[in-house]
Amino acid sequence: MAAKPTAAQRAEAEMESIHDAITADLAGHPVRILPMDDWPSSGRRAFGEARYDEWAEKCLAGDDYQNVWAKVDPSLKQMGPFFTSWEKQSGQDVGESAAS
């Protein structure tokens, strides 16, 4: 049985993920998205099922969900440019990701 990571190890891994996060503009506010490899499976499922609030809560870096996403409460019109920016920077295809 593998040992559980310590709090310090978890914090270090989170800082590495945040360092690798992609920043995209959401209605005039910078938002950091964790690399897809760091998204929990529940976050990937939420994204694929267009449950974007749930996705954001699990896959945005640091406190960007509480401090930006939840406060902006984005419309689909606002999310379009946000996801397009993320797609271009990450090389991911939002359409393919949502379908998987």
Biopython code that builds the backbone (N, CA, C, O; Angstrom):
import numpy as np
from Bio.PDB.StructureBuilder import StructureBuilder

atoms = [
    (1, "MET", "N", (0.851, -1.180, 0.000)),
    (1, "MET", "CA", (0.000, 0.000, 0.000)),
    (1, "MET", "C", (0.897, 1.244, 0.000)),
    (1, "MET", "O", (1.801, 1.374, 0.826)),
    (2, "ALA", "N", (0.637, 2.124, -0.913)),
    (2, "ALA", "CA", (1.444, 3.341, -1.035)),
    (2, "ALA", "C", (1.097, 4.316, 0.090)),
    (2, "ALA", "O", (-0.058, 4.441, 0.498)),
    (3, "ALA", "N", (2.118, 4.991, 0.570)),
    (3, "ALA", "CA", (1.903, 5.973, 1.632)),
    (3, "ALA", "C", (1.185, 7.185, 1.062)),
    (3, "ALA", "O", (1.436, 7.604, -0.068)),
    (4, "LYS", "N", (0.290, 7.737, 1.864)),
    (4, "LYS", "CA", (-0.416, 8.945, 1.442)),
    (4, "LYS", "C", (0.556, 10.112, 1.446)),
    (4, "LYS", "O", (1.429, 10.200, 2.310)),
    (5, "PRO", "N", (0.400, 11.018, 0.465)),
    (5, "PRO", "CA", (1.294, 12.182, 0.452)),
    (5, "PRO", "C", (1.048, 13.055, 1.678)),
    (5, "PRO", "O", (-0.076, 13.178, 2.165)),
    (6, "THR", "N", (2.113, 13.646, 2.152)),
    (6, "THR", "CA", (2.000, 14.547, 3.297)),
    (6, "THR", "C", (1.386, 15.870, 2.849)),
    (6, "THR", "O", (1.280, 16.136, 1.652)),
    (7, "ALA", "N", (0.990, 16.683, 3.795)),
    (7, "ALA", "CA", (0.434, 18.001, 3.483)),
    (7, "ALA", "C", (1.441, 18.829, 2.696)),
    (7, "ALA", "O", (1.069, 19.548, 1.769)),
    (8, "ALA", "N", (2.705, 18.731, 3.062)),
    (8, "ALA", "CA", (3.746, 19.485, 2.358)),
    (8, "ALA", "C", (3.890, 18.997, 0.924)),
    (8, "ALA", "O", (4.069, 19.807, 0.015)),
    (9, "GLN", "N", (3.814, 17.680, 0.704)),
    (9, "GLN", "CA", (3.909, 17.130, -0.646)),
    (9, "GLN", "C", (2.709, 17.552, -1.485)),
    (9, "GLN", "O", (2.860, 17.878, -2.663)),
    (10, "ARG", "N", (1.508, 17.550, -0.883)),
    (10, "ARG", "CA", (0.310, 17.988, -1.609)),
    (10, "ARG", "C", (0.410, 19.461, -1.964)),
    (10, "ARG", "O", (0.045, 19.853, -3.072)),
    (11, "ALA", "N", (0.894, 20.275, -1.051)),
    (11, "ALA", "CA", (1.045, 21.712, -1.307)),
    (11, "ALA", "C", (2.059, 21.953, -2.419)),
    (11, "ALA", "O", (1.851, 22.810, -3.278)),
    (12, "GLU", "N", (3.160, 21.195, -2.404)),
    (12, "GLU", "CA", (4.173, 21.340, -3.451)),
    (12, "GLU", "C", (3.605, 20.955, -4.816)),
    (12, "GLU", "O", (3.852, 21.645, -5.804)),
    (13, "ALA", "N", (2.847, 19.862, -4.879)),
    (13, "ALA", "CA", (2.243, 19.431, -6.141)),
    (13, "ALA", "C", (1.247, 20.473, -6.637)),
    (13, "ALA", "O", (1.177, 20.745, -7.836)),
    (14, "GLU", "N", (0.483, 21.054, -5.725)),
    (14, "GLU", "CA", (-0.481, 22.091, -6.118)),
    (14, "GLU", "C", (0.242, 23.319, -6.661)),
    (14, "GLU", "O", (-0.200, 23.910, -7.646)),
    (15, "MET", "N", (1.342, 23.706, -6.033)),
    (15, "MET", "CA", (2.098, 24.864, -6.510)),
    (15, "MET", "C", (2.677, 24.599, -7.905)),
    (15, "MET", "O", (2.713, 25.504, -8.739)),
    (16, "GLU", "N", (3.126, 23.376, -8.163)),
    (16, "GLU", "CA", (3.627, 23.035, -9.492)),
    (16, "GLU", "C", (2.513, 23.138, -10.522)),
    (16, "GLU", "O", (2.734, 23.650, -11.619)),
    (17, "SER", "N", (1.323, 22.661, -10.186)),
    (17, "SER", "CA", (0.183, 22.745, -11.098)),
    (17, "SER", "C", (-0.186, 24.190, -11.367)),
    (17, "SER", "O", (-0.454, 24.566, -12.508)),
    (18, "ILE", "N", (-0.200, 25.000, -10.319)),
    (18, "ILE", "CA", (-0.540, 26.407, -10.482)),
    (18, "ILE", "C", (0.501, 27.086, -11.361)),
    (18, "ILE", "O", (0.161, 27.920, -12.201)),
    (19, "HIS", "N", (1.764, 26.733, -11.170)),
    (19, "HIS", "CA", (2.839, 27.309, -11.989)),
    (19, "HIS", "C", (2.624, 26.989, -13.468)),
    (19, "HIS", "O", (2.937, 27.811, -14.330)),
    (20, "ASP", "N", (2.098, 25.812, -13.764)),
    (20, "ASP", "CA", (1.872, 25.375, -15.139)),
    (20, "ASP", "C", (0.500, 25.783, -15.676)),
    (20, "ASP", "O", (0.171, 25.489, -16.825)),
    (21, "ALA", "N", (-0.295, 26.454, -14.858)),
    (21, "ALA", "CA", (-1.656, 26.836, -15.260)),
    (21, "ALA", "C", (-1.619, 27.811, -16.432)),
    (21, "ALA", "O", (-0.679, 28.588, -16.601)),
    (22, "ILE", "N", (-2.669, 27.740, -17.225)),
    (22, "ILE", "CA", (-2.852, 28.657, -18.351)),
    (22, "ILE", "C", (-3.800, 29.756, -17.896)),
    (22, "ILE", "O", (-4.821, 29.483, -17.265)),
    (23, "THR", "N", (-3.460, 30.994, -18.216)),
    (23, "THR", "CA", (-4.308, 32.119, -17.838)),
    (23, "THR", "C", (-5.126, 32.556, -19.041)),
    (23, "THR", "O", (-4.589, 32.815, -20.118)),
    (24, "ALA", "N", (-6.433, 32.635, -18.837)),
    (24, "ALA", "CA", (-7.350, 33.098, -19.881)),
    (24, "ALA", "C", (-8.236, 34.190, -19.290)),
    (24, "ALA", "O", (-8.490, 34.213, -18.085)),
    (25, "ASP", "N", (-8.698, 35.083, -20.140)),
    (25, "ASP", "CA", (-9.530, 36.198, -19.718)),
    (25, "ASP", "C", (-10.993, 35.762, -19.646)),
    (25, "ASP", "O", (-11.531, 35.183, -20.589)),
    (26, "LEU", "N", (-11.617, 36.049, -18.514)),
    (26, "LEU", "CA", (-13.048, 35.790, -18.335)),
    (26, "LEU", "C", (-13.709, 37.115, -17.994)),
    (26, "LEU", "O", (-13.623, 37.590, -16.862)),
    (27, "ALA", "N", (-14.364, 37.702, -18.974)),
    (27, "ALA", "CA", (-15.093, 38.962, -18.773)),
    (27, "ALA", "C", (-14.202, 40.035, -18.141)),
    (27, "ALA", "O", (-14.625, 40.756, -17.238)),
    (28, "GLY", "N", (-12.962, 40.127, -18.632)),
    (28, "GLY", "CA", (-12.042, 41.151, -18.149)),
    (28, "GLY", "C", (-11.243, 40.782, -16.919)),
    (28, "GLY", "O", (-10.555, 41.634, -16.357)),
    (29, "HIS", "N", (-11.316, 39.540, -16.488)),
    (29, "HIS", "CA", (-10.596, 39.069, -15.302)),
    (29, "HIS", "C", (-9.713, 37.876, -15.674)),
    (29, "HIS", "O", (-10.181, 36.957, -16.345)),
    (30, "PRO", "N", (-8.445, 37.875, -15.252)),
    (30, "PRO", "CA", (-7.597, 36.715, -15.526)),
    (30, "PRO", "C", (-8.000, 35.530, -14.652)),
    (30, "PRO", "O", (-8.232, 35.669, -13.451)),
    (31, "VAL", "N", (-8.076, 34.371, -15.285)),
    (31, "VAL", "CA", (-8.431, 33.132, -14.578)),
    (31, "VAL", "C", (-7.409, 32.080, -14.980)),
    (31, "VAL", "O", (-7.100, 31.920, -16.160)),
    (32, "ARG", "N", (-6.886, 31.363, -13.988)),
    (32, "ARG", "CA", (-5.875, 30.325, -14.232)),
    (32, "ARG", "C", (-6.536, 28.947, -14.255)),
    (32, "ARG", "O", (-7.252, 28.568, -13.329)),
    (33, "ILE", "N", (-6.275, 28.205, -15.343)),
    (33, "ILE", "CA", (-6.825, 26.867, -15.513)),
    (33, "ILE", "C", (-5.693, 25.866, -15.333)),
    (33, "ILE", "O", (-4.649, 25.984, -15.974)),
    (34, "LEU", "N", (-5.893, 24.896, -14.475)),
    (34, "LEU", "CA", (-4.882, 23.862, -14.262)),
    (34, "LEU", "C", (-4.657, 23.083, -15.556)),
    (34, "LEU", "O", (-5.555, 23.003, -16.395)),
    (35, "PRO", "N", (-3.467, 22.510, -15.724)),
    (35, "PRO", "CA", (-3.236, 21.640, -16.884)),
    (35, "PRO", "C", (-4.225, 20.472, -16.851)),
    (35, "PRO", "O", (-4.552, 19.966, -15.778)),
    (36, "MET", "N", (-4.698, 20.045, -18.022)),
    (36, "MET", "CA", (-5.698, 18.965, -18.076)),
    (36, "MET", "C", (-5.241, 17.704, -17.355)),
    (36, "MET", "O", (-6.062, 16.986, -16.783)),
    (37, "ASP", "N", (-3.949, 17.427, -17.375)),
    (37, "ASP", "CA", (-3.445, 16.235, -16.694)),
    (37, "ASP", "C", (-3.670, 16.304, -15.188)),
    (37, "ASP", "O", (-3.642, 15.276, -14.511)),
    (38, "ASP", "N", (-3.891, 17.494, -14.662)),
    (38, "ASP", "CA", (-4.118, 17.667, -13.228)),
    (38, "ASP", "C", (-5.597, 17.762, -12.868)),
    (38, "ASP", "O", (-5.938, 17.870, -11.690)),
    (39, "TRP", "N", (-6.483, 17.725, -13.869)),
    (39, "TRP", "CA", (-7.910, 17.776, -13.566)),
    (39, "TRP", "C", (-8.333, 16.453, -12.940)),
    (39, "TRP", "O", (-7.949, 15.392, -13.432)),
    (40, "PRO", "N", (-9.116, 16.495, -11.864)),
    (40, "PRO", "CA", (-9.645, 15.243, -11.324)),
    (40, "PRO", "C", (-10.661, 14.659, -12.312)),
    (40, "PRO", "O", (-11.221, 15.381, -13.137)),
    (41, "SER", "N", (-10.887, 13.360, -12.221)),
    (41, "SER", "CA", (-11.819, 12.726, -13.159)),
    (41, "SER", "C", (-13.207, 13.356, -13.074)),
    (41, "SER", "O", (-13.902, 13.465, -14.084)),
    (42, "SER", "N", (-13.609, 13.768, -11.884)),
    (42, "SER", "CA", (-14.919, 14.410, -11.748)),
    (42, "SER", "C", (-14.956, 15.752, -12.478)),
    (42, "SER", "O", (-16.004, 16.145, -12.990)),
    (43, "GLY", "N", (-13.823, 16.458, -12.531)),
    (43, "GLY", "CA", (-13.744, 17.708, -13.273)),
    (43, "GLY", "C", (-13.818, 17.471, -14.776)),
    (43, "GLY", "O", (-14.467, 18.229, -15.497)),
    (44, "ARG", "N", (-13.162, 16.431, -15.242)),
    (44, "ARG", "CA", (-13.219, 16.086, -16.678)),
    (44, "ARG", "C", (-14.635, 15.700, -17.067)),
    (44, "ARG", "O", (-15.121, 16.087, -18.129)),
    (45, "ARG", "N", (-15.296, 14.935, -16.204)),
    (45, "ARG", "CA", (-16.684, 14.547, -16.475)),
    (45, "ARG", "C", (-17.583, 15.775, -16.526)),
    (45, "ARG", "O", (-18.409, 15.909, -17.429)),
    (46, "ALA", "N", (-17.421, 16.677, -15.550)),
    (46, "ALA", "CA", (-18.235, 17.889, -15.501)),
    (46, "ALA", "C", (-18.041, 18.709, -16.776)),
    (46, "ALA", "O", (-19.010, 19.226, -17.332)),
    (47, "PHE", "N", (-16.812, 18.830, -17.235)),
    (47, "PHE", "CA", (-16.530, 19.580, -18.456)),
    (47, "PHE", "C", (-17.224, 18.930, -19.648)),
    (47, "PHE", "O", (-17.870, 19.610, -20.445)),
    (48, "GLY", "N", (-17.089, 17.623, -19.766)),
    (48, "GLY", "CA", (-17.695, 16.891, -20.877)),
    (48, "GLY", "C", (-19.206, 16.957, -20.887)),
    (48, "GLY", "O", (-19.832, 16.815, -21.937)),
    (49, "GLU", "N", (-19.795, 17.172, -19.726)),
    (49, "GLU", "CA", (-21.254, 17.251, -19.609)),
    (49, "GLU", "C", (-21.743, 18.692, -19.520)),
    (49, "GLU", "O", (-22.901, 18.937, -19.181)),
    (50, "ALA", "N", (-20.862, 19.650, -19.824)),
    (50, "ALA", "CA", (-21.188, 21.090, -19.825)),
    (50, "ALA", "C", (-21.697, 21.579, -18.467)),
    (50, "ALA", "O", (-22.537, 22.477, -18.400)),
    (51, "ARG", "N", (-21.186, 20.983, -17.390)),
    (51, "ARG", "CA", (-21.488, 21.466, -16.030)),
    (51, "ARG", "C", (-20.306, 22.361, -15.635)),
    (51, "ARG", "O", (-19.445, 21.975, -14.844)),
    (52, "TYR", "N", (-20.295, 23.560, -16.208)),
    (52, "TYR", "CA", (-19.118, 24.414, -16.133)),
    (52, "TYR", "C", (-18.839, 24.969, -14.744)),
    (52, "TYR", "O", (-17.674, 25.160, -14.396)),
    (53, "ASP", "N", (-19.852, 25.231, -13.946)),
    (53, "ASP", "CA", (-19.587, 25.698, -12.582)),
    (53, "ASP", "C", (-18.853, 24.618, -11.786)),
    (53, "ASP", "O", (-17.883, 24.904, -11.085)),
    (54, "GLU", "N", (-19.319, 23.391, -11.900)),
    (54, "GLU", "CA", (-18.665, 22.282, -11.205)),
    (54, "GLU", "C", (-17.245, 22.084, -11.730)),
    (54, "GLU", "O", (-16.313, 21.868, -10.955)),
    (55, "TRP", "N", (-17.084, 22.160, -13.061)),
    (55, "TRP", "CA", (-15.753, 22.056, -13.653)),
    (55, "TRP", "C", (-14.835, 23.141, -13.095)),
    (55, "TRP", "O", (-13.714, 22.854, -12.674)),
    (56, "ALA", "N", (-15.311, 24.387, -13.091)),
    (56, "ALA", "CA", (-14.491, 25.512, -12.640)),
    (56, "ALA", "C", (-14.061, 25.340, -11.189)),
    (56, "ALA", "O", (-12.921, 25.635, -10.830)),
    (57, "GLU", "N", (-14.969, 24.865, -10.371)),
    (57, "GLU", "CA", (-14.650, 24.688, -8.952)),
    (57, "GLU", "C", (-13.519, 23.681, -8.765)),
    (57, "GLU", "O", (-12.723, 23.810, -7.835)),
    (58, "LYS", "N", (-13.443, 22.683, -9.639)),
    (58, "LYS", "CA", (-12.448, 21.624, -9.502)),
    (58, "LYS", "C", (-11.165, 21.865, -10.301)),
    (58, "LYS", "O", (-10.115, 21.322, -9.957)),
    (59, "CYS", "N", (-11.236, 22.674, -11.364)),
    (59, "CYS", "CA", (-10.122, 22.739, -12.315)),
    (59, "CYS", "C", (-9.481, 24.113, -12.468)),
    (59, "CYS", "O", (-8.519, 24.260, -13.222)),
    (60, "LEU", "N", (-9.990, 25.113, -11.775)),
    (60, "LEU", "CA", (-9.308, 26.403, -11.797)),
    (60, "LEU", "C", (-8.266, 26.418, -10.697)),
    (60, "LEU", "O", (-8.438, 25.780, -9.659)),
    (61, "ALA", "N", (-7.195, 27.142, -10.923)),
    (61, "ALA", "CA", (-6.066, 27.162, -9.992)),
    (61, "ALA", "C", (-6.326, 28.095, -8.816)),
    (61, "ALA", "O", (-7.033, 29.096, -8.928)),
    (62, "GLY", "N", (-5.734, 27.734, -7.698)),
    (62, "GLY", "CA", (-5.784, 28.584, -6.505)),
    (62, "GLY", "C", (-7.205, 28.915, -6.111)),
    (62, "GLY", "O", (-8.076, 28.047, -6.052)),
    (63, "ASP", "N", (-7.421, 30.200, -5.841)),
    (63, "ASP", "CA", (-8.751, 30.647, -5.413)),
    (63, "ASP", "C", (-9.502, 31.349, -6.544)),
    (63, "ASP", "O", (-10.395, 32.156, -6.286)),
    (64, "ASP", "N", (-9.145, 31.045, -7.799)),
    (64, "ASP", "CA", (-9.777, 31.705, -8.940)),
    (64, "ASP", "C", (-11.258, 31.371, -9.074)),
    (64, "ASP", "O", (-12.029, 32.176, -9.596)),
    (65, "TYR", "N", (-11.664, 30.188, -8.607)),
    (65, "TYR", "CA", (-13.103, 29.877, -8.658)),
    (65, "TYR", "C", (-13.872, 30.848, -7.766)),
    (65, "TYR", "O", (-14.818, 31.492, -8.222)),
    (66, "GLN", "N", (-13.473, 30.958, -6.496)),
    (66, "GLN", "CA", (-14.196, 31.807, -5.554)),
    (66, "GLN", "C", (-14.056, 33.287, -5.887)),
    (66, "GLN", "O", (-15.027, 34.042, -5.826)),
    (67, "ASN", "N", (-12.834, 33.695, -6.239)),
    (67, "ASN", "CA", (-12.559, 35.117, -6.407)),
    (67, "ASN", "C", (-12.938, 35.682, -7.764)),
    (67, "ASN", "O", (-13.109, 36.893, -7.902)),
    (68, "VAL", "N", (-13.074, 34.823, -8.769)),
    (68, "VAL", "CA", (-13.412, 35.339, -10.096)),
    (68, "VAL", "C", (-14.653, 34.647, -10.655)),
    (68, "VAL", "O", (-15.690, 35.282, -10.847)),
    (69, "TRP", "N", (-14.545, 33.349, -10.913)),
    (69, "TRP", "CA", (-15.625, 32.635, -11.600)),
    (69, "TRP", "C", (-16.963, 32.819, -10.890)),
    (69, "TRP", "O", (-17.942, 33.224, -11.518)),
    (70, "ALA", "N", (-17.019, 32.532, -9.614)),
    (70, "ALA", "CA", (-18.288, 32.613, -8.885)),
    (70, "ALA", "C", (-18.820, 34.044, -8.833)),
    (70, "ALA", "O", (-20.032, 34.256, -8.861)),
    (71, "LYS", "N", (-17.932, 35.015, -8.759)),
    (71, "LYS", "CA", (-18.363, 36.423, -8.710)),
    (71, "LYS", "C", (-18.851, 36.898, -10.074)),
    (71, "LYS", "O", (-19.841, 37.626, -10.159)),
    (72, "VAL", "N", (-18.165, 36.494, -11.141)),
    (72, "VAL", "CA", (-18.584, 36.888, -12.490)),
    (72, "VAL", "C", (-19.875, 36.152, -12.869)),
    (72, "VAL", "O", (-20.743, 36.721, -13.532)),
    (73, "ASP", "N", (-20.002, 34.881, -12.445)),
    (73, "ASP", "CA", (-21.149, 34.048, -12.799)),
    (73, "ASP", "C", (-21.367, 34.133, -14.311)),
    (73, "ASP", "O", (-22.393, 34.635, -14.769)),
    (74, "PRO", "N", (-20.386, 33.633, -15.089)),
    (74, "PRO", "CA", (-20.358, 33.893, -16.530)),
    (74, "PRO", "C", (-21.510, 33.270, -17.311)),
    (74, "PRO", "O", (-22.005, 32.188, -16.995)),
    (75, "SER", "N", (-21.907, 33.997, -18.332)),
    (75, "SER", "CA", (-22.889, 33.501, -19.295)),
    (75, "SER", "C", (-22.147, 32.670, -20.343)),
    (75, "SER", "O", (-20.918, 32.696, -20.404)),
    (76, "LEU", "N", (-22.888, 31.941, -21.155)),
    (76, "LEU", "CA", (-22.254, 31.190, -22.243)),
    (76, "LEU", "C", (-21.530, 32.134, -23.192)),
    (76, "LEU", "O", (-20.478, 31.789, -23.729)),
    (77, "LYS", "N", (-22.084, 33.316, -23.399)),
    (77, "LYS", "CA", (-21.453, 34.304, -24.281)),
    (77, "LYS", "C", (-20.091, 34.729, -23.723)),
    (77, "LYS", "O", (-19.153, 34.940, -24.491)),
    (78, "GLN", "N", (-19.972, 34.855, -22.406)),
    (78, "GLN", "CA", (-18.705, 35.220, -21.781)),
    (78, "GLN", "C", (-17.735, 34.040, -21.765)),
    (78, "GLN", "O", (-16.522, 34.232, -21.851)),
    (79, "MET", "N", (-18.263, 32.824, -21.656)),
    (79, "MET", "CA", (-17.400, 31.650, -21.608)),
    (79, "MET", "C", (-16.779, 31.331, -22.958)),
    (79, "MET", "O", (-15.695, 30.749, -23.005)),
    (80, "GLY", "N", (-17.430, 31.692, -24.056)),
    (80, "GLY", "CA", (-16.908, 31.378, -25.391)),
    (80, "GLY", "C", (-15.482, 31.864, -25.590)),
    (80, "GLY", "O", (-14.603, 31.053, -25.881)),
    (81, "PRO", "N", (-15.215, 33.181, -25.442)),
    (81, "PRO", "CA", (-13.845, 33.671, -25.616)),
    (81, "PRO", "C", (-12.864, 33.080, -24.593)),
    (81, "PRO", "O", (-11.695, 32.855, -24.906)),
    (82, "PHE", "N", (-13.345, 32.833, -23.382)),
    (82, "PHE", "CA", (-12.516, 32.243, -22.324)),
    (82, "PHE", "C", (-12.015, 30.863, -22.764)),
    (82, "PHE", "O", (-10.818, 30.582, -22.707)),
    (83, "PHE", "N", (-12.942, 30.008, -23.203)),
    (83, "PHE", "CA", (-12.551, 28.666, -23.612)),
    (83, "PHE", "C", (-11.746, 28.686, -24.911)),
    (83, "PHE", "O", (-10.864, 27.847, -25.095)),
    (84, "THR", "N", (-12.027, 29.619, -25.809)),
    (84, "THR", "CA", (-11.242, 29.738, -27.042)),
    (84, "THR", "C", (-9.796, 30.098, -26.713)),
    (84, "THR", "O", (-8.867, 29.541, -27.297)),
    (85, "SER", "N", (-9.607, 31.028, -25.780)),
    (85, "SER", "CA", (-8.254, 31.415, -25.361)),
    (85, "SER", "C", (-7.531, 30.229, -24.744)),
    (85, "SER", "O", (-6.375, 29.960, -25.072)),
    (86, "TRP", "N", (-8.205, 29.524, -23.857)),
    (86, "TRP", "CA", (-7.607, 28.347, -23.226)),
    (86, "TRP", "C", (-7.249, 27.303, -24.283)),
    (86, "TRP", "O", (-6.171, 26.711, -24.239)),
    (87, "GLU", "N", (-8.147, 27.085, -25.218)),
    (87, "GLU", "CA", (-7.923, 26.095, -26.272)),
    (87, "GLU", "C", (-6.664, 26.427, -27.075)),
    (87, "GLU", "O", (-5.836, 25.550, -27.321)),
    (88, "LYS", "N", (-6.519, 27.686, -27.483)),
    (88, "LYS", "CA", (-5.361, 28.098, -28.279)),
    (88, "LYS", "C", (-4.060, 27.943, -27.493)),
    (88, "LYS", "O", (-3.054, 27.492, -28.040)),
    (89, "GLN", "N", (-4.079, 28.311, -26.235)),
    (89, "GLN", "CA", (-2.857, 28.247, -25.418)),
    (89, "GLN", "C", (-2.470, 26.826, -25.045)),
    (89, "GLN", "O", (-1.287, 26.496, -24.968)),
    (90, "SER", "N", (-3.474, 25.982, -24.813)),
    (90, "SER", "CA", (-3.196, 24.627, -24.334)),
    (90, "SER", "C", (-3.027, 23.612, -25.451)),
    (90, "SER", "O", (-2.440, 22.548, -25.251)),
    (91, "GLY", "N", (-3.546, 23.947, -26.637)),
    (91, "GLY", "CA", (-3.527, 22.994, -27.718)),
    (91, "GLY", "C", (-4.649, 21.983, -27.621)),
    (91, "GLY", "O", (-4.712, 21.047, -28.418)),
    (92, "GLN", "N", (-5.538, 22.159, -26.652)),
    (92, "GLN", "CA", (-6.686, 21.266, -26.481)),
    (92, "GLN", "C", (-7.797, 21.707, -27.423)),
    (92, "GLN", "O", (-7.847, 22.864, -27.839)),
    (93, "ASP", "N", (-8.685, 20.780, -27.755)),
    (93, "ASP", "CA", (-9.848, 21.083, -28.576)),
    (93, "ASP", "C", (-11.068, 21.012, -27.668)),
    (93, "ASP", "O", (-11.470, 19.932, -27.236)),
    (94, "VAL", "N", (-11.652, 22.168, -27.384)),
    (94, "VAL", "CA", (-12.808, 22.214, -26.482)),
    (94, "VAL", "C", (-13.912, 21.308, -26.971)),
    (94, "VAL", "O", (-14.546, 20.621, -26.170)),
    (95, "GLY", "N", (-14.156, 21.291, -28.261)),
    (95, "GLY", "CA", (-15.206, 20.424, -28.805)),
    (95, "GLY", "C", (-14.920, 18.960, -28.547)),
    (95, "GLY", "O", (-15.811, 18.215, -28.137)),
    (96, "GLU", "N", (-13.681, 18.538, -28.784)),
    (96, "GLU", "CA", (-13.321, 17.141, -28.539)),
    (96, "GLU", "C", (-13.353, 16.835, -27.056)),
    (96, "GLU", "O", (-13.806, 15.758, -26.668)),
    (97, "SER", "N", (-12.886, 17.751, -26.208)),
    (97, "SER", "CA", (-12.870, 17.502, -24.771)),
    (97, "SER", "C", (-14.274, 17.351, -24.237)),
    (97, "SER", "O", (-14.535, 16.492, -23.395)),
    (98, "ALA", "N", (-15.182, 18.183, -24.721)),
    (98, "ALA", "CA", (-16.549, 18.137, -24.231)),
    (98, "ALA", "C", (-17.247, 16.859, -24.663)),
    (98, "ALA", "O", (-18.176, 16.404, -23.995)),
    (99, "ALA", "N", (-16.811, 16.276, -25.772)),
    (99, "ALA", "CA", (-17.454, 15.076, -26.268)),
    (99, "ALA", "C", (-16.907, 13.813, -25.625)),
    (99, "ALA", "O", (-17.539, 12.760, -25.707)),
    (100, "SER", "N", (-15.755, 13.894, -24.992)),
    (100, "SER", "CA", (-15.139, 12.683, -24.450)),
    (100, "SER", "C", (-15.660, 12.333, -23.087)),
    (100, "SER", "O", (-15.235, 11.337, -22.500)),
]
sb = StructureBuilder()
sb.init_structure("model")
sb.init_model(0)
sb.init_chain("A")
sb.init_seg("    ")
for serial, (resi, resn, name, xyz) in enumerate(atoms, 1):
    if name == "N":
        sb.init_residue(resn, " ", resi, " ")
    sb.init_atom(name, np.array(xyz, "f"), 0.0, 1.0, " ", f" {name:<3s}", serial, name[0])
structure = sb.get_structure()
